[in-house]
């Protein structure tokens, strides 16, 4: 029996964004509380198109390729999305 891959969580962020830092802390707290997932941070400033598209929406958190929340960290929304990806 093979292990299921962990859900993929992307955090779109940029340096100096305090809301992004809060989102990261919230995601790490969820993972510490027993919600397993792979977390990848994406610096929107590394891509001009991404920066233009997301600059006024960050932090943006995608779970399994679907936006779970943006502008602020919503633990309930992330947990709900993780549940659909894990099912």
Order of alpha helices (4+ residues) and beta strands (2+ residues): beta-alpha-beta-alpha-beta-beta-alpha
